[in-house]
Amino acid sequence: TADISDRENLQCHWIEIENVPEIWQRLAAVGLQTTEACGDCPRGMLGSPVAGEALDEVLDASPALDEIIRRYIGKPEYANLPRKYKTAVSGLQDVAHEVNDVSFIGVIHPDHGPGLDLWVGGGLSTNPMLAQRVGVWVPLDEVPDVWEAVTAIFRDYGYRRLRSKARMKFLIKDWGVAKFREVLETEYLKRPLIDGPAPEPVKHPIDHVGVQRLKNGRNAVGVAPIAGRVSGTILSAVADLMERVGSDRARFTAYQKLIILDVPDDKLEEFLAGLEALGLPSRPSHWRKNLMACSGIEFCKLSFAETRGRAQHLVPELERRLEDVNSQLDVPITVNINGCPNSCARIQVADIGFKGQMVDDGHGGSIEGFQVHLGGSLGADSGFGRKLRQHKVTSEELGDYIDRVVRNFIKHRNEGERFAQWVVRADEADLR
């Protein structure tokens, strides 16, 4: 199998050990590597999958991201941090910047023009915290220097002695952004930064699913494999389709989606039909588009529950069960499924989040199930929503539960109200 992660990575499973060296060589030949993919170091960095080509981007941030990687990845002084360290740099709000340790997001300064807004201290797991704005506007060419300074602060001041409190978010929580900015400017950069405006929050995170026009006059096609699950066979077939229409660029997104760039107008319908035949629709159902899942018990020793595999059956079930009301869901409802508390699939910021755990089977034993999180979101309503006491479902009850709570939402919502907004005021009985 091959799974697209929500870190814009590809996870390859069931490969034979004797093939690993050649696989690494082939990946490296196209710019993919496993360097610092794990450990207490800067993990794989997120950038916009349509950087440099999106018509609505504030700027192309990829030169800054490339320079950060060139200068600092693999350098000993930044390879032994207190804990994992996640980065996002984008001219669009398409990288879940609110849950990264450090992010630079495109924004236009009224006096200085396009640049990037600095965010620090995001992360989920068992102590979820949203990143905070430092309140500075950073020119594109200064982003690598500022990234280095932020990283050095984490390296020098992060809480190494207590691993459970070693992420950047705990330092930011204790210091506050005012002290962090002061240390950043006075001890590390040795100069003041420019005050900057906040980017306008989006109503729903940008996932790039569908067809969008690019700056070069061609098209990007974003498709939604269920919970990011594909295969070597499918990816090879996609490559054949790309070659047929003259495209040689493909990207992953922070929402487990696949995007193919540079599809010409005269080959677009042929290309879309080819993807559809592979089970990769560019016009997916609401549930297929807005569901994510972590690796789950199939491939992760920390997981209590099956997630990606279960999603393959859950999505068709929701499409069928909610067929009579799907057209009424003008505002997307996100469903994120995680096998453990670590929240690799970002359960606390989903409309409906499921955290895997063993639950009471009613007969003195325990079975696979999930704790329910409701009303979380990124963008305009960023927050962790609402968690009800002892609110759990078994794995077999997922479809029943989603069906029930979605119908309650449709019945009781106000006009234009998003699910996350409704959850805050909803009666507890309507959420169970």
C-alpha positions in Angstrom: 0.0 0.0 0.0 0.9 3.7 -0.2 -0.7 6.2 2.1 -0.6 10.0 1.7 -0.2 11.6 5.1 -1.4 14.9 6.4 2.2 16.1 6.5 2.4 16.0 2.7 4.4 12.7 2.9 4.0 9.3 1.4 4.1 6.2 3.6 5.0 3.0 1.7 4.1 -0.3 3.4 4.8 -4.0 2.7 8.0 -3.4 0.8 10.6 -6.1 0.9 13.8 -5.3 2.9 16.1 -6.2 0.0 14.5 -3.5 -2.1 14.9 -0.7 0.4 18.3 0.7 -0.9 17.0 0.9 -4.5 13.7 2.5 -3.3 15.7 5.1 -1.4 17.8 5.8 -4.5 14.7 6.2 -6.7 13.0 8.5 -4.2 16.2 10.6 -3.9 16.3 10.9 -7.7 13.0 12.8 -7.7 13.8 14.9 -4.6 12.2 12.7 -1.9 14.1 11.6 1.1 13.8 10.2 4.6 16.4 12.5 6.3 15.1 13.7 9.6 11.7 12.2 9.0 11.7 11.1 12.6 13.5 12.1 15.9 13.9 15.3 17.8 14.6 17.4 14.8 12.9 19.5 12.1 10.4 17.1 10.6 9.2 17.2 7.0 8.2 20.8 6.2 4.9 21.8 4.7 4.5 24.2 1.8 1.6 25.0 -0.5 1.2 22.3 -3.2 0.4 25.0 -5.7 3.2 27.4 -4.7 4.2 29.7 -7.5 1.1 28.8 -9.6 -1.9 29.6 -7.4 -3.8 32.7 -8.7 -4.8 33.7 -5.1 -1.6 33.2 -3.2 -0.1 36.2 -1.5 3.3 35.2 -2.7 5.3 32.2 -3.8 6.9 31.1 -0.5 8.8 28.1 -1.9 12.1 29.9 -2.3 12.2 30.5 1.5 11.3 26.9 2.2 13.9 25.6 -0.2 16.5 27.8 1.5 15.7 26.6 5.0 16.1 23.0 3.9 19.4 23.8 2.0 20.9 25.7 4.9 19.8 23.9 8.0 18.5 20.4 7.5 21.1 17.8 8.4 23.2 20.4 10.3 24.2 19.1 13.7 23.3 22.3 15.5 19.7 21.8 14.6 19.4 18.0 14.6 19.2 17.5 18.3 16.3 19.6 19.5 14.3 19.1 22.7 11.5 17.4 20.8 10.0 17.0 17.3 9.7 20.3 15.4 7.2 21.0 12.7 7.4 23.8 10.1 5.0 25.2 7.6 5.7 28.0 5.0 3.0 29.0 2.6 1.5 32.0 0.7 -1.9 30.4 1.3 -3.7 29.1 4.4 -3.4 25.5 3.1 -0.9 24.0 5.6 -2.8 23.8 8.9 -0.4 26.5 10.2 -2.3 26.8 13.5 -1.0 23.3 14.7 2.7 23.6 13.7 5.6 24.6 15.9 6.6 27.4 13.6 4.7 28.7 10.5 5.1 31.6 8.1 1.8 32.5 6.3 1.4 34.9 3.5 0.0 38.4 4.3 0.0 41.8 2.7 1.4 44.6 4.8 -0.3 48.0 4.0 3.1 49.7 3.7 5.6 46.9 2.8 3.5 44.7 0.5 3.5 40.9 0.4 5.4 39.0 3.1 4.8 36.4 5.8 3.1 36.4 9.2 5.0 34.4 11.9 3.1 31.9 14.1 4.7 29.8 16.9 3.7 27.1 19.4 1.0 25.0 17.8 0.6 21.3 18.4 -2.1 18.8 19.4 -1.6 15.4 21.1 -2.7 15.1 24.7 -2.1 18.8 25.5 -3.5 20.6 22.4 -2.6 24.2 21.8 -3.1 26.5 18.8 -0.2 28.5 17.5 0.0 32.1 18.3 0.8 35.1 16.1 4.1 36.8 17.1 2.7 39.9 15.4 5.5 40.5 12.9 5.7 40.8 9.1 8.7 39.0 7.6 10.0 39.7 4.1 10.4 36.5 2.0 14.2 36.7 1.9 14.4 37.0 5.7 12.3 33.9 6.4 15.3 31.5 6.6 17.1 33.8 9.1 14.0 34.1 11.3 13.3 30.4 11.1 16.9 29.7 12.3 16.5 32.2 15.2 13.1 30.7 16.3 14.6 27.2 16.1 17.6 28.2 18.1 15.4 29.6 20.8 13.6 26.2 21.0 17.0 24.4 21.0 18.4 26.6 23.8 15.3 27.2 26.0 13.1 24.2 25.3 12.3 21.8 28.3 14.7 18.9 27.6 14.4 17.5 31.1 10.8 16.6 30.9 9.9 14.9 27.6 6.2 15.2 28.0 6.6 19.0 28.2 9.4 19.4 25.6 7.5 20.7 22.6 7.7 24.4 21.6 4.1 25.0 22.6 4.9 24.6 26.3 7.7 27.2 26.1 5.3 29.6 24.4 2.6 28.9 26.9 4.9 29.8 29.8 6.7 32.8 28.2 3.9 34.3 26.1 4.5 35.8 22.7 5.6 39.2 24.0 8.6 37.6 25.8 9.3 35.3 22.9 9.4 38.2 20.5 11.7 40.1 22.8 14.2 37.2 23.1 13.9 36.6 19.3 14.8 40.2 18.5 17.4 41.0 21.2 19.2 37.7 21.8 19.1 36.0 18.4 18.3 38.4 15.5 19.9 41.4 17.1 17.4 43.7 15.4 13.7 44.6 15.7 11.1 43.0 13.4 8.4 44.9 11.6 4.9 44.9 13.2 2.5 43.2 10.8 -1.2 42.5 10.2 -3.0 39.2 10.7 -4.0 37.2 7.6 -7.8 37.1 7.0 -9.0 33.7 8.4 -10.6 31.4 5.9 -14.0 29.9 6.6 -12.7 26.4 5.7 -9.1 25.2 5.2 -8.0 25.1 1.6 -7.6 21.5 0.4 -7.3 22.1 -3.3 -9.7 19.4 -4.3 -11.2 19.9 -7.7 -10.0 21.8 -10.8 -8.3 25.2 -10.4 -6.7 27.4 -13.0 -3.0 28.1 -12.6 -0.9 31.1 -13.4 0.7 29.3 -16.4 -2.8 29.0 -18.0 -3.0 25.2 -17.3 -5.0 23.5 -14.6 -4.4 21.8 -11.3 -6.5 18.7 -10.5 -7.0 17.8 -6.9 -8.3 14.3 -6.0 -9.4 12.7 -2.8 -8.4 9.1 -2.1 -10.3 8.0 1.0 -8.1 9.0 4.0 -5.2 9.3 1.7 -5.0 5.5 0.9 -3.7 4.7 -2.6 -1.3 2.0 -3.8 1.8 1.6 -6.0 -0.5 0.4 -8.8 -2.7 3.4 -8.6 0.2 5.9 -8.4 1.8 4.3 -11.4 -1.4 4.6 -13.3 -1.7 8.2 -12.3 1.9 8.8 -13.6 0.9 7.2 -17.0 -2.1 9.5 -17.2 0.1 12.5 -16.4 2.6 11.5 -19.1 -0.3 11.2 -21.6 -1.5 14.8 -21.0 2.0 16.3 -20.7 2.1 16.9 -16.9 5.2 16.1 -14.9 4.3 17.7 -11.5 2.3 16.1 -8.7 1.9 17.2 -5.1 0.5 16.0 -1.8 -1.5 18.2 0.5 -1.8 18.6 4.3 -5.2 17.0 4.0 -4.2 13.7 2.5 -5.1 14.7 -1.0 -3.2 14.3 -4.4 -2.8 17.2 -6.8 -1.6 17.0 -10.4 -0.4 20.2 -12.0 -0.1 21.5 -15.6 -3.1 19.7 -17.2 -4.0 21.5 -20.4 -7.6 22.5 -21.2 -7.9 20.3 -24.2 -6.8 17.2 -22.2 -8.7 18.0 -19.0 -11.9 15.9 -19.5 -9.9 12.9 -20.7 -7.6 13.3 -17.6 -10.6 13.6 -15.2 -12.2 10.5 -16.7 -9.0 8.5 -16.3 -8.7 9.5 -12.6 -12.3 8.6 -12.0 -11.7 5.2 -13.4 -8.9 4.7 -10.9 -11.2 5.6 -8.0 -9.8 9.1 -7.7 -12.7 11.5 -8.3 -12.0 15.3 -8.7 -15.6 15.9 -7.6 -15.8 13.7 -4.6 -18.7 13.4 -2.1 -18.7 15.6 0.9 -17.7 12.7 3.1 -14.8 11.5 0.9 -13.4 15.0 0.7 -13.6 15.9 4.3 -12.5 12.7 6.1 -9.0 12.1 7.3 -7.5 9.2 9.3 -4.1 8.3 10.8 -2.1 5.1 10.0 -4.0 3.1 12.7 -3.3 -0.2 14.3 -2.4 -1.8 10.9 0.9 0.0 10.8 1.3 1.9 14.1 2.2 0.3 17.5 0.7 3.2 19.4 -2.8 2.8 18.0 -5.8 1.2 19.7 -8.0 1.0 16.7 -8.2 0.5 12.9 -8.5 3.9 11.2 -7.6 4.1 7.5 -8.9 0.6 6.7 -12.1 1.4 8.5 -12.4 4.7 6.6 -12.6 2.8 3.3 -15.9 1.3 4.5 -17.2 4.3 6.5 -17.1 6.8 3.6 -19.4 4.7 1.3 -21.6 4.0 4.3 -22.1 7.7 5.0 -22.6 8.5 1.3 -25.5 5.9 1.3 -27.0 6.6 4.7 -27.0 10.4 4.4 -28.0 10.5 0.7 -31.3 12.2 1.5 -29.6 15.1 3.4 -26.2 15.5 1.8 -27.5 18.2 -0.5 -28.4 20.3 2.6 -24.9 20.3 3.9 -23.8 23.6 2.2 -21.2 24.0 4.9 -18.6 21.1 5.1 -18.4 18.8 8.1 -15.0 17.3 8.7 -14.5 13.9 10.2 -11.0 12.9 11.6 -10.2 9.5 12.9 -7.2 8.8 15.1 -6.1 5.5 16.7 -4.5 7.0 19.8 -4.3 10.3 21.8 -1.3 11.6 19.7 -3.7 13.1 17.2 -1.7 12.7 14.0 -5.0 13.1 12.2 -5.8 16.3 14.1 -9.0 15.1 15.9 -9.3 18.2 18.1 -9.7 20.5 15.2 -12.3 18.4 13.3 -16.0 19.0 13.4 -16.3 15.3 14.5 -13.1 13.8 15.8 -12.6 10.2 17.0 -9.8 9.2 19.4 -9.1 5.5 19.5 -9.2 3.7 22.8 -10.7 0.5 24.4 -14.2 1.0 25.6 -16.6 -0.9 27.8 -18.5 -3.6 25.9 -21.3 -3.7 28.4 -20.5 -7.2 29.6 -17.5 -6.6 31.8 -15.0 -6.6 28.9 -13.6 -4.1 26.5 -13.6 -3.6 22.7 -12.2 -1.3 20.2 -13.8 2.2 20.2 -13.3 5.9 20.2 -13.7 8.9 22.4 -15.7 11.7 20.6 -14.5 15.3 20.1 -17.0 17.8 18.6 -16.8 21.2 17.1 -13.1 21.7 16.6 -11.9 23.7 13.6 -9.1 25.6 11.9 -9.6 28.9 10.1 -12.4 31.3 11.1 -13.5 29.3 14.1 -10.2 27.9 15.2 -10.6 26.0 18.5 -11.0 22.6 20.1 -14.7 22.6 20.4 -16.5 20.5 23.0 -15.9 17.2 24.7 -18.7 15.6 26.6 -18.0 13.4 29.7 -17.8 9.7 28.9 -18.7 10.3 25.3 -17.6 7.2 23.6 -18.7 4.9 20.7 -17.6 1.5 19.6 -15.9 1.1 16.2 -19.1 -0.6 14.8 -21.2 2.4 15.9 -19.3 5.1 13.9 -21.7 5.2 11.0 -24.7 5.2 13.4 -23.3 8.1 15.4 -22.3 10.3 12.5 -25.7 9.8 10.9 -27.5 10.7 14.1 -25.5 13.9 15.0 -25.5 15.2 11.4 -29.3 14.8 11.2 -29.6 16.7 14.6 -27.4 19.4 13.2 -29.5 19.8 10.1 -32.7 19.9 12.2 -31.6 22.4 14.8 -29.0 24.7 13.0 -29.6 28.3 12.2 -29.3 29.6 8.7 -25.7 29.7 7.6 -24.5 28.2 10.9 -21.4 26.0 10.7 -21.3 22.7 12.6 -18.6 24.0 15.0 -20.8 27.0 15.9 -23.8 24.8 16.4 -21.9 22.4 18.7 -21.1 25.2 21.2 -24.8 25.9 21.9 -26.4 22.5 21.1 -28.2 20.5 23.8 -26.1 17.6 25.0 -28.7 15.1 24.1 -28.4 16.1 20.4 -24.7 15.5 20.5 -24.7 12.0 21.9 
